[in-house]
Amino acid sequence: MKNRTDTTSTVLTKNLISGLLMVFLFMGLSSETTEAQQNGYWQQAVEYEMEIDMDVETNRFDGTQTLTYHNNSPDTLDRVFYHLFFNAFQPNSMMDKRSRTIEDPDGRVRDRIYHYDETEIGYQKVDRLQQNGTDVEFTIKGTIMEVHLTEPILPGEETVFDMEFNAQVPLQTRRSGRDNAEGIRLSMAQWYPKIAAYDEMGWHPTPYIGREFYAPFGTFDFKINIDRNYVVAAGAVLENPQEVGYGYETPGMQVNRPDGDKLTWHFTAENVHDVMWAADPDYTHVTAQVPDGPLLRFFYQTDPVAENAGDDEQAQLLENWENLPEYTIRAFQYMNENYGEYPYDEYIVAQGGDGGMEYTMGTLITGNRTFRSLVGVTVHELIHAWYEGAVATNETTDQWIDEGFTVYLSAFTMDEIFNDGQDDPMLGRYQGYFNIVNESIEEPMHIHADHYVTNRAYGVASYTKGAIFLHQLGYVVGEDVLKRGLNRFYEEWKFKHPTGQDFMRTMERESGMVLDWYYEYWVTTTKTIDYGIKEVSGDENDQTKVTLERMGLMPMPLDVEVEFTDGTIKHYHVPMRITWGNKENEFDVEREVADDWPWVFPEYELSIERPVSDISRIEIDPTQRMADIDRSNNVWEAE
C-alpha cells in the first residue's frame, strides 16, 4: 500500500467515504436513545487500510497502514497513542516481569518470555509515520507509542496517518503467536499497530501485560500476502473468494488463483473495534448456517496434536470438531432469540491460540478437548460477541461486564443446548466467590484489570463476581425484568462503549427501582452479604414474630419463605427503603410485601398472621441467588 498523496481528488474521495462512514456509525443515535446519549454523547471512529507481506520461514512481515482518525470529541488532540502489542513478548517486558513477580502467575506464561531468544521474541517496529503527508516524530516505550502530532486534531475534524512497519510473530505465549501447542502455525491476534482509545476520561494507553483491551469502533480493510498453501481464517469477510478458494467459494463460483508463490487474502469488517486472523497449511474449513443468523466458519486440523494420544483419541478429537457446528448453531439461536441478534454476517471458530479468546467476529480456541469442553469454550467465546464485540465496554475497567455477563449467559446457554435441565445452572458459580472471601484476598470489581494483586482475585472479580452481579440483580428486580433490561441495554448501547453506570441506568428504567446502592456495594467495595433468622416467637394475638438480623455490611431486600404445617407456602418480600420500589411476585405462590427495611437498622421484625405452632419452616432466600456468605442461619425449623 502506497503512502497517501495529497491530491484534490484523493481528498474529495476520502471526505466522501468518511462522511458516509460517520452516517453509518451514528445513524442509530437518531432513533430512540438513552438519556446519557442524548446529552452530549460522542465516540471516536477509525478507518484502517492495511496490507502485510508474510514470510512464514522467518515468521516476520512487512506492513503498511493508512488510518483515518475521526475526532468526534469536544477536545483538541495534540498527541495520539498506539498499541504495539507484540513488544510484550520480549525478556524484561512488563508482561514478562509481571508474570515472574506476581504471586500466582498464569501457567501459560510464567517465565517463558524471559528465556526467549532473538528468533522467538515478538516485536512491532514502526519504520515511518506521517500525518496528512508530513513525517511525525514518535516515542516508543514497551508496547505503547506516543505520536507527537505536526498539527493538532480539532474537534469534529479528521486526520490521516500513514505508517510503514515490520514485525516478528512471537512464539505462541499468550493469545498471539506462532506454533502453538497443537501445531497451529499462526494465531494472529493483536498483530497490527492499533490506535488507543480516547473517551471522556482521556487517552487509555494501557501497556499490554496480558489482560484486557479497549479500542474505538470503525472499519477495517486489510490484505494478507502469504504462501499459497496456507489457509487463512479471519474475523472478517473475505472479499476475493474467487481468487482464493479453500472453502470460501460459493456454489458455481469459478476459482482462479493468481500465479506466484503467494496468495493475497483481502478481508473487510465494519463497525468493529478489532480484527484477528489465523493461518495454517493443514486447516480444514467447513461452514454452517444459523437460520436467520450468521454464516459460521470452522477451521481446524484433521490431524490433531495431542500428547500421548492414541488413534482412538485422535479419532474422537476429530469427531468433536465435526459435531461442533450443530451445537454452535443452537447457541447462536438461543442468544438471538433471548438476548438480541448477533449483528454481523459471519462468525469464525478457529483452532489456535492458548485456550479461548474472543474477538469481535470470531474466536481462537485450543481444540484438543472433550466434546463438552470444546462446545463450552466455543459458547463462552461467541457470547463475548455480544458484550466484548458489539457492546464493547472499556474492558480494562469494566471487565466484569464483558466477562461476567458472558459467564452468566454461558451457564444458561449450555443448559439449554445440552438439555441439562438444571433448575439454576448459575448456583455452582458462587463457591469461587465464597472461597476468596474466606481467604481474605477479594478485591473490588471496578479497579483496572492490570492492577489486581493476584490473578485469582482478578479472575473471581471479573468472571465469577461479575456473573453473580447479574444473577443476584435478578433476585433484586425479578428475572423477567433482568432479561428485558439486558435486551434493552444491548439494543440501546451496542457499538457505543457504555459503562457499568450506563447499565445500571438502563436497569433502573426497566425496573422502576433505584439501584445505585447495588452498584456501589457490589462493584466498588468488598462488603459482604450476611443475613440470618435471629428469633421466632409467638405473641398473645396468635401472631408470629420473626426477628431478622443483618450481620454483613451490604444490605439487600429479602425474600422470606414460610412453610406451614398444613403444607401451604407463603412468601414475604421485605423491600429496602432505598430502592423506592419492589419486584413483582416471581413465583406461583401467595406473596405479601412487608414494610420496607431502612438499611441503618441491624434488625427487622416480620409479622406473620398465624401462630408459631402453624409454622414448620422459615427460610431467607430459598432460591439462593443472594450471595449470603453464611447460610447456616438462614433457615429456622420447628422442633
C-alpha positions in Angstrom: 0.0 0.0 0.0 1.4 3.3 -1.0 1.6 6.4 1.1 -1.3 8.9 0.7 -0.7 11.6 -1.9 -2.3 14.9 -1.1 -4.2 15.5 -4.3 -7.6 17.2 -4.7 -9.3 14.0 -6.0 -7.9 11.9 -3.1 -9.1 14.4 -0.5 -12.6 14.6 -2.0 -12.8 10.8 -2.2 -11.7 10.5 1.4 -14.1 13.1 2.6 -17.0 11.4 0.8 -16.1 8.0 2.3 -15.6 9.5 5.7 -19.0 11.2 5.6 -20.8 8.1 4.6 -19.0 6.2 7.4 -20.0 8.6 10.0 -23.6 8.5 8.9 -23.4 4.7 9.1 -21.7 4.6 12.5 -24.0 7.0 14.2 -27.4 6.7 12.4 -28.6 4.7 15.5 -28.3 7.9 17.6 -31.2 9.5 15.7 -33.5 6.7 16.9 -34.6 6.0 20.4 -31.6 6.6 22.6 -30.8 6.7 26.3 -30.8 9.9 28.2 -27.0 9.7 28.5 -26.6 9.5 24.8 -28.9 12.5 24.2 -26.9 14.7 26.4 -23.6 15.2 24.6 -22.8 11.6 23.8 -19.8 11.1 21.4 -17.2 8.5 20.5 -14.2 8.4 18.2 -14.2 6.5 14.9 -11.4 5.0 12.8 -10.9 3.5 9.3 -8.0 1.1 8.8 -6.5 0.1 5.5 -3.6 -2.4 5.9 -1.5 -4.7 3.8 1.1 -7.1 5.1 3.6 -9.4 3.4 4.2 -12.5 5.5 7.4 -14.6 5.4 6.4 -17.9 7.0 10.1 -19.0 7.1 11.3 -16.2 9.3 7.9 -15.5 11.0 8.2 -11.8 10.1 6.2 -9.5 8.0 6.4 -6.0 6.5 3.2 -3.9 6.5 1.7 -0.6 5.6 -1.3 1.1 7.3 -3.4 4.0 6.5 -5.5 5.1 9.4 -8.2 7.8 9.2 -9.0 9.1 12.6 -12.2 11.0 13.3 -12.1 13.2 16.4 -15.7 13.4 17.5 -14.8 14.6 20.9 -15.1 18.2 22.1 -11.3 18.2 22.7 -8.3 19.3 20.7 -5.8 16.5 20.4 -2.1 17.3 20.3 -0.9 13.7 20.5 -2.2 10.2 19.9 -1.1 6.8 21.2 -0.7 3.4 19.5 -0.5 -0.1 21.0 2.4 -2.3 19.7 1.3 -5.5 21.4 4.0 -7.8 20.1 6.6 -5.9 22.0 5.3 -7.5 25.2 6.9 -10.8 24.2 10.5 -9.8 25.0 12.6 -10.6 28.1 12.1 -7.9 30.8 9.0 -6.5 29.2 6.2 -5.5 31.5 4.3 -8.7 30.7 7.4 -10.8 31.4 8.3 -9.0 34.6 4.7 -9.1 35.9 4.4 -12.8 35.2 7.7 -13.5 37.1 6.8 -11.5 40.1 3.1 -11.9 40.7 2.1 -14.4 43.4 0.1 -16.7 41.1 1.4 -16.4 37.5 -0.6 -17.6 34.5 0.6 -21.1 33.8 0.8 -20.3 30.1 3.3 -17.6 30.6 5.3 -18.0 33.9 9.0 -17.3 32.9 8.8 -18.4 29.3 9.3 -15.0 27.8 12.4 -14.3 29.8 14.1 -17.2 28.1 13.2 -16.4 24.5 16.0 -16.0 22.0 16.0 -13.5 19.1 14.0 -15.8 16.9 11.3 -16.4 19.5 10.6 -12.9 20.7 7.9 -10.7 19.2 8.2 -7.1 18.1 6.5 -4.4 16.1 8.7 -1.7 14.7 7.5 1.5 13.1 9.8 2.5 10.2 7.9 5.7 9.2 4.8 7.6 10.3 3.2 10.5 8.5 0.3 12.7 9.4 -1.5 14.1 6.4 1.6 13.5 4.3 4.1 15.0 6.7 6.6 13.0 8.8 5.9 13.0 12.5 8.1 12.0 15.4 7.1 9.3 17.9 8.4 7.8 21.1 8.1 4.1 21.9 8.1 2.7 25.4 7.4 -1.0 25.5 4.0 -1.7 24.0 3.0 1.9 23.7 3.9 4.5 21.0 3.3 8.2 21.7 2.9 10.3 18.5 3.8 13.9 18.6 1.5 15.5 16.1 2.6 18.0 13.5 -0.8 19.6 13.7 -3.5 19.2 16.4 -6.7 17.4 15.6 -9.5 19.8 16.3 -13.0 18.8 17.5 -15.0 17.4 14.6 -12.0 17.0 12.3 -10.2 14.0 10.9 -6.6 13.3 10.2 -4.8 10.6 8.2 -1.9 8.6 9.5 0.3 6.6 7.0 2.6 4.0 8.6 5.3 1.6 7.4 6.1 -1.1 9.9 7.6 -4.5 10.3 7.0 -7.2 12.9 8.1 -10.6 14.1 5.5 -13.1 15.4 6.5 -14.4 18.8 6.5 -18.0 19.8 2.9 -18.5 20.9 2.6 -17.5 24.5 -0.5 -15.5 25.3 -3.2 -15.3 22.7 -0.9 -14.3 19.9 1.9 -16.2 18.3 3.3 -18.9 16.1 3.4 -22.7 16.5 1.1 -23.2 19.4 1.0 -26.4 21.4 -1.4 -28.0 18.9 0.7 -27.2 15.9 -1.2 -24.2 14.5 1.3 -22.1 12.6 0.0 -18.6 13.1 -2.5 -17.2 15.7 -2.6 -13.5 14.7 -4.3 -11.5 17.4 -3.1 -8.0 18.3 -1.0 -8.2 15.1 -1.1 -4.6 13.9 -0.2 -1.2 15.4 -3.6 -0.2 16.9 -4.6 3.3 18.0 -5.5 3.6 21.6 -9.0 4.6 22.9 -9.9 8.1 23.7 -13.1 8.9 25.6 -14.5 11.3 28.2 -11.7 10.1 30.6 -9.0 10.9 28.1 -6.4 8.6 26.5 -6.1 5.0 27.5 -2.6 3.9 26.5 -2.6 0.8 28.7 0.6 -1.2 28.5 0.0 -4.8 27.5 0.7 -7.3 30.3 -1.8 -9.9 29.1 -5.3 -8.8 30.3 -7.9 -6.7 28.6 -8.4 -4.4 25.6 -10.2 -1.2 24.6 -10.4 0.5 21.2 -12.6 2.7 19.0 -15.1 1.3 16.6 -14.6 1.6 12.9 -13.9 -0.2 9.6 -11.1 -2.5 8.6 -9.9 -3.2 5.1 -6.8 -5.5 5.2 -4.8 -7.7 2.8 -2.6 -10.6 3.8 0.1 -11.9 1.3 1.1 -15.4 2.4 2.4 -18.6 1.0 -0.3 -20.1 -1.3 -0.5 -23.4 0.6 -1.8 -21.6 3.8 -5.5 -21.4 4.6 -6.4 -18.1 6.3 -9.2 -17.7 8.8 -10.1 -14.1 9.8 -12.7 -12.4 12.0 -13.9 -10.5 8.9 -15.5 -11.1 5.5 -13.3 -12.4 2.6 -13.7 -10.1 -0.4 -11.9 -12.2 -3.0 -13.0 -15.8 -2.6 -12.8 -16.3 -6.4 -9.0 -15.8 -6.1 -8.6 -17.9 -3.0 -11.0 -20.8 -2.8 -10.1 -23.1 0.2 -13.8 -23.4 1.1 -14.7 -19.8 0.8 -16.2 -20.2 -2.7 -19.9 -20.3 -3.2 -21.7 -22.9 -5.4 -21.0 -22.3 -9.0 -18.2 -19.8 -8.3 -15.1 -20.2 -10.6 -11.9 -20.0 -8.6 -8.9 -18.7 -10.5 -5.9 -18.4 -8.2 -3.3 -15.9 -9.5 0.2 -17.3 -10.3 3.0 -17.0 -7.9 4.3 -18.3 -4.6 1.8 -16.4 -2.6 -1.9 -15.5 -2.5 -3.4 -12.3 -1.3 -6.3 -12.6 1.1 -8.5 -9.5 1.2 -10.8 -9.0 4.2 -13.1 -6.3 5.4 -15.1 -5.7 8.6 -17.5 -2.9 9.6 -18.5 -1.5 12.9 -15.9 -3.5 14.8 -13.0 -2.5 17.1 -10.6 -5.2 16.3 -9.8 -7.9 13.8 -7.7 -11.1 14.1 -6.7 -13.9 11.8 -5.0 -17.3 11.9 -3.3 -19.4 9.2 -2.2 -23.0 8.8 -1.4 -25.2 5.8 -3.5 -28.1 7.4 -6.7 -26.3 8.2 -10.0 -27.9 7.3 -12.6 -25.3 6.6 -16.3 -26.1 7.0 -19.3 -23.9 7.2 -22.7 -23.9 8.8 -25.6 -21.5 8.5 -27.6 -20.2 11.5 -31.2 -19.9 10.4 -32.0 -16.2 10.2 -28.5 -15.6 11.5 -24.8 -15.5 10.6 -22.8 -17.9 8.4 -20.4 -19.8 10.7 -16.9 -20.9 9.6 -14.9 -23.5 11.4 -11.1 -24.0 10.9 -9.4 -27.0 12.5 -6.7 -29.6 11.8 -7.8 -33.0 10.7 -4.7 -34.5 12.4 -4.9 -33.0 16.0 -1.8 -32.9 18.0 -2.4 -34.5 21.4 0.4 -35.5 23.6 0.4 -39.3 24.1 -2.9 -39.6 22.2 -3.6 -42.9 20.5 -5.5 -43.5 17.3 -8.9 -43.8 19.1 -8.3 -40.5 20.9 -7.3 -38.8 17.7 -10.4 -40.0 16.0 -12.5 -38.7 19.0 -10.9 -35.3 18.8 -11.7 -35.1 15.1 -15.3 -36.2 15.7 -15.7 -33.5 18.3 -14.9 -30.8 15.7 -17.2 -32.4 13.2 -20.1 -32.2 15.7 -19.3 -28.7 16.9 -21.2 -26.8 14.2 -24.6 -28.2 15.3 -24.2 -27.1 18.9 -22.7 -23.7 17.8 -25.9 -23.1 15.7 -28.0 -23.9 18.7 -26.1 -21.5 20.9 -26.5 -18.7 18.3 -30.2 -19.4 18.0 -30.7 -19.3 21.8 -28.8 -16.0 22.1 -30.5 -14.4 19.1 -34.0 -15.3 20.5 -33.3 -14.3 24.1 -30.7 -11.5 24.3 -30.6 -9.6 21.0 -29.5 -10.6 17.5 -25.8 -11.1 16.6 -25.1 -8.0 14.4 -22.6 -9.3 11.9 -22.9 -11.6 8.8 -20.3 -14.1 9.7 -18.5 -15.7 12.7 -15.4 -17.9 12.8 -14.2 -20.6 15.2 -10.6 -21.3 14.6 -8.2 -23.7 16.3 -5.3 -21.7 17.6 -4.2 -19.5 20.5 -3.6 -20.8 24.0 -7.1 -21.6 25.4 -10.0 -19.5 24.3 -10.0 -15.8 23.4 -12.8 -13.7 22.0 -12.6 -11.3 19.1 -15.5 -9.3 17.5 -16.4 -11.7 14.7 -14.7 -14.9 15.8 -12.6 -16.8 18.3 -9.3 -18.6 18.7 -9.6 -21.8 20.8 -7.5 -24.8 21.5 -9.1 -27.9 20.1 -7.8 -30.9 21.8 -10.6 -31.2 24.4 -13.5 -33.3 25.3 -16.7 -32.6 23.4 -18.3 -30.8 26.3 -15.2 -28.6 26.8 -15.0 -27.8 23.1 -18.6 -26.7 23.0 -18.2 -24.9 26.3 -15.3 -22.8 25.2 -16.9 -22.0 21.9 -20.2 -20.9 23.6 -18.3 -18.7 26.1 -16.3 -17.0 23.3 -19.3 -16.5 21.0 -21.3 -14.9 23.7 -18.5 -12.4 24.1 -19.5 -11.2 20.6 -22.5 -9.6 22.3 -20.6 -7.8 25.1 -16.9 -7.6 24.1 -17.8 -7.3 20.5 -20.9 -5.3 20.0 -21.5 -3.5 23.3 -17.7 -3.1 23.9 -17.4 -1.6 27.3 -13.9 -0.5 28.4 -12.7 -3.9 29.3 -9.7 -2.6 31.3 -12.0 -1.0 34.0 -15.4 -2.7 33.4 -14.1 -6.1 32.5 -16.7 -7.6 34.8 -19.4 -6.7 32.3 -17.7 -8.4 29.4 -16.5 -11.5 31.3 -19.2 -11.7 34.0 -22.2 -11.3 31.7 -20.7 -13.9 29.4 -20.2 -16.4 32.2 -23.8 -15.8 33.3 -25.3 -16.3 29.8 -23.0 -19.2 29.1 -24.4 -21.1 32.0 -28.0 -20.8 30.7 -27.0 -21.4 27.1 -25.1 -24.6 27.9 -28.0 -25.8 30.0 -30.3 -25.2 27.0 -28.3 -26.7 24.2 -27.3 -29.8 26.2 -30.8 -30.2 27.7 -29.2 -30.4 31.1 -32.5 -29.5 32.8 -30.8 -27.7 35.7 -33.2 -25.6 37.8 -30.5 -22.9 38.2 -27.2 -23.5 36.4 -25.6 -20.4 38.0 -25.6 -21.7 41.6 -22.5 -23.7 41.2 -20.6 -20.4 40.4 -21.0 -18.9 43.8 -18.4 -21.1 45.6 -15.5 -19.4 43.9 -16.6 -16.1 45.3 -17.1 -17.5 48.8 -13.6 -19.0 48.7 -11.8 -15.7 48.1 -13.9 -14.0 50.7 -13.0 -16.7 53.3 -9.3 -16.4 52.3 -9.4 -12.5 52.5 -8.0 -12.0 49.0 -11.0 -10.4 47.4 -10.5 -7.1 45.6 -13.2 -4.7 44.2 -14.6 -5.3 40.7 -14.1 -1.8 39.4 -10.3 -1.4 39.6 -8.1 -1.6 36.5 -7.8 -5.2 35.3 -4.0 -5.0 35.3 -3.7 -3.8 38.9 -5.1 -6.7 40.8 -2.7 -8.1 43.3 -3.3 -11.7 42.3 -4.6 -13.4 39.1 -7.0 -15.3 41.2 -8.6 -12.1 42.6 -8.9 -10.7 39.1 -10.5 -13.9 37.8 -13.1 -14.1 40.5 -13.9 -10.4 40.4 -14.2 -10.4 36.6 -15.8 -13.7 35.8 -17.4 -15.1 39.0 -18.5 -12.0 40.8 -19.4 -10.4 37.5 -21.8 -13.2 36.8 -23.2 -13.2 40.3 -23.8 -9.4 39.8 -26.4 -10.3 37.1 -27.9 -13.4 38.9 -28.2 -11.5 42.1 -29.7 -8.5 40.3 -32.3 -10.8 39.1 -33.1 -11.6 42.7 -33.4 -7.8 43.4 -35.6 -6.8 40.4 -37.0 -10.1 39.2 -35.8 -12.4 36.4 -38.2 -11.1 33.8 -37.1 -7.6 34.4 -33.5 -8.6 34.3 -33.9 -10.3 30.9 -35.8 -7.3 29.5 -33.1 -5.0 30.9 -30.3 -7.0 29.2 -32.1 -6.8 25.9 -32.7 -3.1 26.3 -29.1 -2.5 27.2 -27.9 -4.4 24.2 -30.2 -2.6 21.7 -29.6 0.9 23.1 -25.8 0.6 23.6 -24.3 -1.7 21.0 -21.5 0.0 19.1 -21.3 2.7 21.7 -18.9 1.7 24.5 -21.2 2.0 27.6 -20.1 1.9 31.2 -21.3 0.0 34.2 -23.2 3.1 35.3 -25.0 3.1 31.9 -26.1 -0.4 32.5 -27.5 0.5 35.9 -29.5 3.4 34.5 -31.0 1.0 32.0 -32.0 -1.4 34.7 -33.5 1.4 36.8 -35.7 2.5 33.9 -36.7 -1.1 33.2 -37.4 -1.9 36.9 -38.7 1.4 38.1 -36.4 1.0 41.1 -33.4 3.0 42.5 -30.3 0.7 42.1 -27.3 3.0 42.7 -26.7 1.3 46.0 -26.4 -2.1 44.4 -23.6 -0.9 42.1 -21.8 0.9 44.8 -21.8 -2.0 47.2 -21.2 -5.0 44.9 -18.9 -3.3 42.3 -16.9 -0.7 44.2 -16.5 -2.4 47.6 -15.8 -5.8 49.0 -18.5 -5.6 51.6 -20.4 -8.9 52.0 -24.0 -10.0 52.5 -24.9 -12.0 55.6 -28.5 -12.2 56.9 -29.9 -14.6 59.5 -33.1 -15.5 61.4 -32.3 -14.4 65.0 -35.5 -15.4 66.7 -39.0 -16.8 66.0 -41.7 -16.3 68.7 -45.4 -16.2 69.2 -47.5 -13.5 71.0 -50.8 -13.2 72.7 -52.6 -12.4 69.5 -51.7 -15.8 67.9 -49.3 -14.0 65.6 -45.7 -15.0 64.9 -42.8 -12.5 65.2 -39.7 -13.3 63.1 -36.7 -11.3 64.0 -34.3 -10.9 61.0 -30.8 -9.8 61.5 -28.2 -8.2 59.2 -24.6 -9.1 60.1 -23.0 -8.3 56.7 -22.2 -4.7 55.6 -24.1 -4.9 52.3 -27.9 -4.5 52.6 -30.3 -6.4 50.4 -34.1 -6.8 50.0 -35.2 -10.2 51.4 -37.4 -13.0 50.2 -38.6 -15.0 53.1 -40.4 -18.3 52.5 -42.7 -19.6 55.2 -43.9 -23.2 55.1 -46.9 -24.1 57.3 -47.7 -27.4 58.9 -50.6 -27.9 56.5 -48.2 -27.9 53.6 -49.0 -24.5 52.2 -46.3 -22.0 51.4 -46.3 -18.2 51.6 -43.6 -15.7 50.6 -42.9 -12.4 52.3 -40.9 -9.8 50.5 -39.1 -7.3 52.6 -38.0 -4.3 50.3 -35.2 -2.0 51.1 -36.4 1.6 51.7 -33.6 3.0 49.4 -34.9 1.1 46.4 -38.2 3.0 46.3 -39.9 0.1 44.9 -40.0 -3.7 44.8 -40.1 -6.5 42.3 -43.2 -8.3 41.2 -44.1 -11.8 42.5 -41.8 -14.2 40.6 -43.5 -17.5 41.8 -46.8 -19.1 41.7 -47.3 -18.9 45.5 -49.1 -16.4 47.7 -46.9 -13.4 48.5 -47.1 -10.4 50.8 -45.0 -7.3 50.5 -44.0 -6.3 54.1 -42.9 -2.9 55.3 -39.6 -1.7 53.9 -36.4 -2.1 55.9 -34.2 1.0 56.4 -30.7 -0.2 56.0 -29.3 1.5 59.1 -31.4 -0.8 61.3 -29.5 -4.1 62.0 -32.7 -5.9 62.9 -36.2 -6.2 61.4 -39.4 -7.7 62.8 -41.5 -9.6 60.3 -45.1 -10.3 61.4 -46.9 -13.5 60.3 -50.7 -13.6 60.9 -50.7 -17.1 62.2 -49.5 -18.7 65.4 -46.0 -20.1 65.6 -47.4 -23.6 66.1 -48.7 -23.5 62.5 -45.2 -22.9 61.1 -42.9 -25.8 60.2 -40.1 -23.9 58.4 -38.8 -20.4 57.6 -36.1 -19.7 55.0 -34.4 -16.5 53.8 -33.8 -16.5 50.1 -34.9 -20.1 49.2 -33.6 -19.6 45.6 -30.1 -18.9 47.0 -29.5 -16.2 44.4 -28.4 -13.8 47.1 -24.6 -14.3 47.8 -25.1 -14.7 51.5 -21.6 -15.7 52.8 -23.1 -17.8 55.7 -26.3 -19.6 55.0 -26.2 -21.6 58.2 -28.5 -19.2 59.9 -30.9 -18.6 57.0 -33.3 -21.4 58.0 -35.4 -21.9 61.0 -37.3 -25.2 61.6 -39.8 -26.1 64.2 -38.6 -28.5 66.8 
